[in-house]
Amino acid sequence: MSTLKKKSIISLASCPFRQQPVLRKEAATLTKAGWQVSVIAWDRRTLHPAFDTVDAVAVENILIRGSYGTGSLSMIVKTLMFWSIAVVRLIKKRNTFSILHCQDLSTLLPAFIASRLLRKVMVFDAHDPYPEMLALTQPRLMVSVAAWIEKFFCRRVDAILTVNGLMKQRFEKITARPIYIVYNYPELEIFKAEAKPVAADRTPLVIGRIGTLAENLGIEETIAAFIAVAEEFDVRLLFVGRLADTLRDKVLRLIEPVRDRVQMVADIPYFQVPAYYRQMDISMVLYGGQGISPYVSPMKLFESMAMAVPVIASEVGEVRSVMEKSGCGLVVGCGDAPAVEAALRRLLRDPALRRQMGENGLAQARAEYNWEMEGKKLISMYEELLGADAYTRE
């Protein structure tokens, strides 16, 4: 057995560090706690320098042009190239880190190879149930391969880091390795709620959704409900986030009757997100019933709470338990457009209820659902792994 003492972590990621608010938040927390953090990341758009420094974190970008979410032969070859380069770079940097953190399924193989060769502690940071997520868009064979890869490596890593109790239960069915939970709560230092004007002074009312517009995210139900209530109320619809190519034509067609009352904002830097919440009177956090839905504790729910915005959310994952505990909004069934419309009408007609639900959410965010408190768990996890006999190899 070997005991590691150096407080140093390297993270292997499949997309640029600058575009990953969660990874940046984790890195900043560890850096403040005295850890040395570095990153090796795949920049598929080749938008960033090969060597970069972000938030005091040294970043090496592997510049191989590619796309996301496709299983083409070209992307398979490029993925193999990324894996090979990543392993070589990890070996070269072997004296600079004690713990190897891999962020998603696509980095498991190179991280595992390097950790075995170098006898380093390996942590798999699993935010999503990847096979279930792939099942929405990819062939069954690819989903089966992803499920096998996940099971194989989860039984061999030193620890798994995930985002809620439901995900922990899911991983407990496939591995006996240690599983840690660190929720992806917002930083109150960034998400600062501001008092909204009284209802009479605030028109039109803004119904908003922040995040990617894609399948299984209740986009159609949101638009249908908005069109229905727009006949009675002075409202605007705000979408902030990338519109998936597979949904573009459908969304543009659906919003056509109310196009002059819909604002669509493409991808924005994460630091700008709170400004858009400040424009919103109601936050939509809807899901379909497929894919990752049974396991979610949506970041957008907690961000809305931190910004004192009342929420209408689908009954998926941990949503109902959070919302019933906090009283921050209304829960509707997945895909239930009439229920979404009814919830919207109820909140639009009752400014006092909107304000109370917003205040309820803010109070709970300040008391519990915030990164300032949750980040301490991340530090404790890594300190425990650093001090333990980490090499539990088969």
N, C-alpha and C positions, 0 to 999 in steps of 0.2 A: 504494500500500500504506500501511497505517496500523499503528502499533505501540501497543498498549494497555498502560498502566502501572498503572492503579488496581487494587488487589487487592480487587475487589468482585464478588460473584456474586448474582444473583437466581434463585430456583428457582420454576418454575411447576408446580404439582401438582394432581391431580384429586381429592384427598381431603385431609382436614385434617392439618396438620403434626404436631399432637399425637398423631395415631394412626399415624405412620409412623416406626418405630424406625430404619429404615435411613437415611432422609433426615435424621433428627435426629442420628444418629451421624456422618454425613458433614458436616453443618453444624457440629457441635461440634468436629470435627477441624480444619476449615478456620478456624473462629473462633480456636482456640488457636494456629494458625499465623499469625495476623495478618490474616486475610481478613475483610472485612465481608460478612455473609451476610443476605439477606432472602428472604422467601417470599410468593408469592401462591398461595392454595389455594382449591379449591372445597369448601365445607362443605355437603354435601347434606342433612345432618340439622339444620342451623342450630343446632348445639349450642355453638358458640364465638363469642366477640365478633368484631365486624367487624375490629377492630384489636387485636392481641395481641402479647405478647412472651414467647417461650419459649426458655429456655436462651440468653439474650442475642441471640436472633434476632428481628427484627421481622417479624411475620406479618400479612398482610392476607387475611381470609377473605371469599370471595365467597359470600354467603348466598342460595343458590337451592335450594329443597327438591327432592330428586330421589332416584332409586334407583340401584343398581349392576347392571350386567350385563343391562339390558333395552334392546330396540331399539324401544320404543313411540314413537308420534308425539310424545307429550308429552315424552319424554326427549330426542328429537331436537331439539325446540324449545328445551328447557332447556340442552342442550349448546351450541347456537348462541348462546344468551344468555351462557353462561359464556365462550365463546371471544371474543365481542365485548367483554365487560367486561374480560377479561384483556388483550386487545390495547390497549385504552384506558389501562388502569392501567400497563402496561409503558411506553407512550409517555410518560405523565406522569412516570414514575420514570426516564426515560432518562439522567439525569445522576447516578444513584446506583449504577449497575452497569456493569461492563465485559464480563462473561460472563453469558449467559443459559442456564440449565440447565433442560431440560424432562424430567420424570421418566418419563413413559410415553407410549404411543401416542396417547392422547386429548388430550394437550397439544401434540402436534407442530405442528398447523396454526397455532394462535395464536402459538406461540413462533417459528415460521418467519416469519410475517408481520411480527411485531415486530422480529425480528433483521434482516430485509431492510430495513425502513423505517429502522431506527436504526443499521444497520451495526455490529451487535454480534456477538461470537463466540457461536455456539450449540452447546451440547453436548446430545446425546440420551442420556439415562441409561436403558438398556434392560435391565431385570432378567429379563424373560421373553420367549419367542418368542410374541408376542401373537396372530398368526393361528392358530397351533397351539393356543393356549390357548382361543381363542374357538370353535374347531372342536368342542369338547366340548359346548357348550351353545347355539350360535347357528346360524342358517340359513346355508347355503352361500354365499348372496349376500353376507351381512355379512362372512364370512370372506374372500371374494375382495376385497371393498372394503378390508378391513383390510390384506391382503397388498399391495395396490397402494399404499395410503397409506404403509405402512412402506418399501417399495422406493423410492417417489418421493422421500420426504424424507431417507432415509438416504443418498441420492446427492447431497444438497445441504447437509446440516449440516456444521459445521466439524470435529466429532469425535463419536465414539460411545464411550460408557462402558458396559461390560458386565461380567458377573460370573464368567466362566470361559473356558477355552480353546475349549470346544465352541461356546459362543455366539459367540465371535470368529470361528471358522471359518464359522459360519452367516452372519454378516454379511459376511464377505469374499466370499461368493458373489454378493452383491447390490450391493456398493459398494466403491470404492477409497479412501474417506475414512479418515482415521486412526482406529484402533480401540484402545482402552485396556482393560486388564483390572484390575479391583479386586475381589477376592473379598469376599463378605459374611461375614467371620469375626466371631465374638463378641468382645466386649471382656472381657479377663480381669479387668479392674477390677470388672466387674459379675458375670461368671460365675465365681464363686470356688468351687472344689471343696472339699468337706469330707470328712474321713475317715468312712466308713460303719462301723457296728458290725459285729462278726464275725457270720457267718451265724446262729449259734445265738441271737443276741440280737435278730435282726431278723425279725419275722414280723407280719403276712403280708408276702410279697414283692410288690412293686408293679410291674406291667407298665404302662408309660405311653406316651402319645402327646400331644405338644404341637403345636397348630396347627389350622387349620380342618378340620372334618370334612366332606368333600365327595367327589364322584365322583373316581375315578382315584387315590385316595390310600390304597388298601389297607385301608379301614375294615372291610369285610366279612371279609377274611382275618384281620385282627387279632382280631375278635370270635370267629370260628369257632375259631381256634387257642386263644384264651383259654378258651372253653367246654370244649374237649377237655382241656387241661392242668388245669383247675380240678377235675376229678374226682380227680386225684392229689395236687395241691399246694395249700398254703394261700396263695392268691394273690388280689390285687385288681387290677382294671383301672381305670386313670385316663385319662380324656380331658379335655384342657384346650384349649378353643377353641370358636369358633362352629360350631354344627351347621347346615349348609346346609338350607334349607327343602326342597329337592328330595330330601334323604336322610333327613329327620327321621323319617318314619313307618317306614321300613325299619330304621333303626338301633334305634329304640325296640322294634320287634318282635323284632329279632335278640338284643338283650340281655335280653329278658324272662326267660329261664330262669335267668339269673345276676344279676338286677337288684340284689339286695342286696349284690353283690360288685363293683359298678361305680359309680364316682364320675364324674360329668360336671360340669365347671366351664365356665361360659360365658366369653366374652372377658374377659381380665384386662389391667391395665396391664402394659407390657413389663417394668417393673422388678420385677414379682412373678414373672416366669417362672423365674428361678433357684431360687426356693423350692420350686417344684413338681418341678424336676429332682432336688432333694435328697430328695424322697420316693420317687423311682424307683430300682428295682434293674435294670430292663431298659428301654431306650428303643426304641420301634418307629418306623422311618422307612421306611414302605412306599409304593410307587407302583404304579399300573397301567402298561401299556405305551404309553398314548396321550398326546395333548396335549404338554405340556412335558417329559415324562419323559426323552426322549433327550438333553436339554440341561442337566439339573439338576446342581447341586452343593449339596445341601440345607443350608440354614442350620441345621436341626434336628440334622443329623449333627454339625456342628462344635460346636454348643451342647452336645450330649450328651458329646462328647469333652472339652470344657472343664470339664464337671461330673463327669468320671470315671465316666460311666454307660455300660456296655457296650451295643452297638447291634445290632439286627437290621434290616437294610436291604435294599431291593430293588436288583437289578442294573440300575441306570439311570444315564445320564449319567456323571459322574466318580466315582460311588460306589465301584465295585470298586477302582479305582486308589488312592483315598484309604484305604480300609479295609485293603487288602493292605499298603500302605506303613506303616500305623500299627498294625495288629493290634488294632483297637478293637472288633471284633465279628464277626458272621456275615452273609454275603451270601446272599440267596435270590432265586429267579426271580420276575418280576412275576406276580401272580395265583396263585402256587403255594401254596395254603393248607396242603397236607401238609408242604411244606418249612418254612413258617413254624412250624407246630406242632413239627416235629422240632427246629428251632433253639431254640425256647422250652424244650423238654424238656431239651436239652443244657445250656443255661445254668442252668436251675432246679436241675438235679441236681449242678451243679459250682460251688460258691461260689468256689473258688480261681480257676477260669477267669473267672468274672464279675469278680472283683477284678483279675486280671491284665489283662484286656481294658480295664477302666476306667482302670487306671494307664497302659496303653499309649496310650490316646487322650489322656489328660491330658498326658502327656509330649510328644506330637506337637503338641497345641494350644499348649503353652507354647513349643515350639521354632519353630513355623511358622504354624499355623492360628489366628492371633489378629489382632484389629483394630489393636492397638498397633503391629504391624509393617506390616500391610497399608495402614493409613491414610496412611503415608508416600508410597505410590504415588499416592494421590489428590492429595496436595499437589503432588507432582512433576508430575503431569499438568496441573493448572491453571496452575502456574508456567510450564510449557513453552508452553501455549496463550497465556498472557498475554504472553510474550516473543516469540512468533513473529509473522510476518505472517499475521494470522488471516483476512483477508478473501479466501478462495479461492472467490469467487462465480463462478457460470457466467454 
